[in-house]
Amino acid sequence: MSNILYLKQSLDIMPDAKGKIKGVAYTGAVIKRHGWIENLVIDISTLSIAKKKTPLFRDHNPAQIVGMTSVSVDKAVSFEGQISQKTMHGKEVMELAEEGFEWEVSMGIFDGQMEE
């Protein structure tokens, strides 16, 4: 059985830093009422990252490339990356961020084992 979880966090884009992004996607804390799951905890010690560089997609759509990020797992799941200045979606994300639009980033976890 394939399980997919998406975790959403606010994303702070610094337009003055030419689209650099950095943040924490998951802290290790209990997530209350995540869909049908009452209390969700992800075992970070068993979490692995599929790629060294992870693409940033708009709306999880691989045809809508926004940029690239590196993800690390230690006591939390953190990311650091760059919004593209070359793609249509990267440019739009930056333009809207400059106007004060508050973006969110979500992390997908695929094929993990779930248990109550």
Buried (B, 14 or more C-beta within 10 A) or exposed (E): EEEEBEBEBEBEBEBEEEBBBBBBBBBBEEBEEBEEEEEBEBEBEEEEEEEEEBEBBBEEEEEBBBBBBBBEBEEEBBBEBBBBEEBEBBBBBBEBBEEEEEBEBBBEBEEEEEEE
